[in-house]
Amino acid sequence: MKPGSKTTDFGTTARISHDSAEYYDSKLYSELSSEAQAIALPDNPFPPNLENKLMGGNSENMTEIPPNSVHLMITSPPYNVSKVYDEDMSLDEYLTMLKKVFTESYRVLVHGGRACINVANIGRKPYIPLSDYISRLMIDLGFLMRGEIIWSKGMGAGVSMAWGSWQSASNPVLRDTHEYILVFSKGTFTLSGKENTITKEQFMEWTKSVWTMNPESAKKIGHPAPFPLELPYRLIQLYSFKDDIVLDPFMGSGTTAVAAWKTGRKYIGYEISEEYLELSQKRLTALQAQTTMALL
């Protein structure tokens, strides 16, 4: 067996049984939150009557859900960019709303539970790095940041013509072809569970920090900003165990719930729009009916 490696002060070495103690004992990490500072409270059972249920209403106060009972939160919050479902909020109002939702998400997650947030940075005059704002917000709430995934939209990124000053250094404008998936843990980086459902090939590919997936068609789904099913599917396979509870506080068209059902997890979601709540339920009812027929 090859000997383990350790952090060096010059260059890099192979990462086999890597000993990084010296790195994490450095001054760089001396003032950052760590696992040792978190209090490990026992898990609570998730109410059976809430399993696989969509809740109409606001997720700023999820009183129905007991603390420490959810294993994974996946969501893509509304971006407040004048889509048909957006409210017209200031940046401060928007971040205050997210803080309330993610404070509740922290409360309901088990020790070691994960939170995954899909977000796009917006605007150009000036550019608003929402991913930076949200990362800081989550860390301030007590979450431990695991990393960020770059979602490259590939050939499906669209053909924006917003070049700014054409072929001129006067004011060229970057055309975003990516979004972010920010990944956090509550209390500790390790989650206890029983049955993994991810394959070796999936694990090797999905632990890379860049994922290439075409965006979902808004017209096909019936929602102005759906993310592709593959996005929550990968996150659920990578960050949870079979039968775990998956929460989406901004359920939208129900894609997170569909992915949870397909991977043998249980879901709960919140949505304030009656139209999109009905859309989500129709998608899930059709999927569950297909599953029932397949078992007959």
N, C-alpha and C positions, 0 to 999 in steps of 0.2 A: 504493500500500500504506500502511496506517495506521502511524504511528510507534509504536515500542515504548513501554511504560509502565515506570515504576519506582516503588519504594516511596516513599511520601510520609510526612511527619511530621504530616499532618492529613488525615483522611478517607481515602478509597480512590479508585482510578482503575481503568480497564479493565485486564484481565490479558492483553494481547496482546504477545507477545515481551517478557515482563515481566523487568526487571532487578532482582533481589532481593539483589544483592551487599551493599549497604549494610546490609540487615536481618540477613543471616547473619554479617556482620562485627561485629555489636553484642555487647555484654557478655552478653546473654541466651544466646548460643550459644558463648561463649568456653570454657566448661568441659564442654561436651557432646562425646560421641564423634562423630567425623566419618569420612567415606569415606577421607580422607587418612591416617588412622591404621591402616587395614586393610592387611594384606599379601595381595596378589592371587596366590594359588597357582594353578597350572594345573589345568584340569578333568581328571578321570580318567574313562575309559570305564566305563559301567555294565555289569556282567556280564550277558551275554545270557541265562544260565540263571536269572537272577532277574527278568527282565522278565515283567510280568503274573503275578506270583506272590503268593500269600498265605502268610505265615509264621505257624505256630502258636507262640506263646510271647511272651516279654516283650520290649518295645522299649527297655528301659533299656540294653541292650548289643547294638547292631545290627552285630555284627562281620562279618557276611556282606557288608555294603555298604562299598565303598571310600570313602575321604574324597573330597569334592569331585566327586560323581558324580550327585547328585540336584538337580533344578531347582526343585521346588515341594513344600512340605509343607503338607497340609491335614488338620486333625483337630479333633475335639470330644472332649476328655478326659472320662472319667467324673467326675461332680461330687461324689462322696463324700457323697451325701444319702440313703443307705439304699435306693437302688434295688436290684433283685434282683442286679445284676451288680457292685454297689459293695462295696469293703472298708470296714470301719469304722475310718478313720484320723483322727488329729488333724489340725488344719490344718497344723501343722509337718511331720508325716509326709507329708501329701498334697503339699505344695509341694516337699518333698525328692524325692519320686517324680517329679514333673513336671520338676524340675531335671535329673535324670538323663536323662530321655527327651529333653528339649530340648537338652541338651548334646550328645547323640548326633546329634540332628537338625542342629545347627549343624555338626558334624564332616562329615556326609555331603553337605550342601548345597554347590553350586558357588559360586564368587565371584559375588555378585549374585543367588543363589537366594533364593526367597521362602518365608516361613512364615506361614500363616493359621490362627488358632486361634479356633474358635467356643466361647464360654463364656457362661454365665448367672451373674449374681450371686444369692446365695442367703440365706435366713433373714431374720429380722426382729428377733431378740432376742439379740444385735444383728445388723444387716445385715452380711453378709460380702461385700465387693467383690472377688470373685475376679478380675475383669478388671484391677483395679488391681494386685493381687498378681502376676498373671502378666505384666503389662506390665513391672513392675519387675524380675522374674526374667529376662525375655528381654533386657532392656537390660543387666543385669548380666552376662549371658553373652556380650555383645558384639554382639547384634543391633541394627540400626538400625530404629527404629519408623517405619513409613510412614503409619500412621493407624489409625482404627478405623471400622468400619461398624456402624450400628445396624440390627439385623434386627428390623423391626416385624412382628409376627405377624398383624396385621390382625384380621379377623373370626374367625380360627382360634385366637386366643389363649386361648380357654377362658372360663369364667364363674366364676372364683374368687369366693367369698363372704367372703373373709377381710378384711373392712373394719375390723377392730379395733373401735373405739368408733363405733357407727352414728350418723351425723349429729351427731357431737360432736367437739370439739377435744381431748377427754380423751386419746385415743390412736388417731387415724386411721391406717390401714395402707395403704401404696401397693400396688397390684396390678400386678405386672410384666406388660407385654404385649410385651416386647422382650428380645433377647439381643444380645451383642456378637460381632463378628468382628474380632480384632486382627491387624494385618498388619505384617510385619517383612521386612527384607532382611539378607542376610549380606554384610558388607564394602562393598558399594556399592549404590546405588539402581537401577543400570542392569543389565539382563540381556541377554546376547547370544543371538541365535537367528535362525532363518530365516523360517519361515512362520507368519504370524498367521492365526487363524481367526475372529476376532471381527468382527462387522459394525459399520458406522458407528453405526447406531441403538443397538446393544447397548453400544458404548463410551460413547456420550453418556449413556445411562441408568445404566449400572453404575458409572461413576466418581462418581456421587452418593453421599453418605455415609449415606443411609438407603435400605434395601431392604425392600420390603413383600412378604412371602411367607407363605403359610399353613404351619403346621408339618405334618410328616408323621404319618400315623396309625400309632401303635405296634402296634395290632392287625393292620393291613394288612401291615406289614413283618415283624412277629414279633420286634421288639426294643423294649425299654422306652423308649428315648430316641433314635430315629433323627432325623437332620436331613433336610430335604427335598432331593431330588436337585438342585433348582435352585440350592441354595447352593454346593456344590462345582463345579457346572457353570459358574456365573458366575465363580468365582474362578479356575478353570482357564483359561477363555477370556481373562480379563483379565490374568493374571499369568504365563502360560507360552506357549510356542510348540508347534506340532505336533511330535509325536514326543518331546517332553520326558518326563522321568521324574517321576512324582508319587508321593509317599510319604504314607501315613497310619499313624502309629504306634499309633493306637487305632482299628482298622478297624471294629469293631462289626459292623453289618449289611452292610457292603461298599459303601455309597453312594458314597464317594469313588472307589473302583475303577470302579464303573459309570459315573460321570461322566467319568473319564479315558478309558475305552474309547469312550464316545460322542463324545468330542472329538478322537480320534486321538492320544491320549497313551498312555504306558505306565505301569503302576502297580506298586507293591509295598506291602504292608501287613502289619501285625502284629496279632494278636489272641490273647489268653490263653484265652478261652473256646472250647472245642471246639464247643459248640452254635452260637455265633455265627459261628465260622469256617466251619462246614458251611453255615450259612444264606447267608453271603457267597458261597461257592463255587457254591451252587445258583443264586443270582441271576446270577452272572457266566456260568456255563455256559449258562443259558437265553438270555442276551443274546448270547453269542458264537454260539450255534446259530442265532439269528434273523439275525445278520449274515451267516453263511455261506449260509443259505437265500436271502437277498436278493441275493447275488452270483451265484447259480446261474441 
